[in-house]
Amino acid sequence: PSPASPAANRGWEPAVDQQLERLGVFAT
């Protein structure tokens, strides 16, 4: 994920970040 990603800021794994983005949780 990008450094600006909310998931990355929370220290979540890249795979989790991608899944959440796919679900539209962090649609920016």
Buried (B, 14 or more C-beta within 10 A) or exposed (E): BEEEBBBBEEEBEEEEBEEBBEEEEBEE
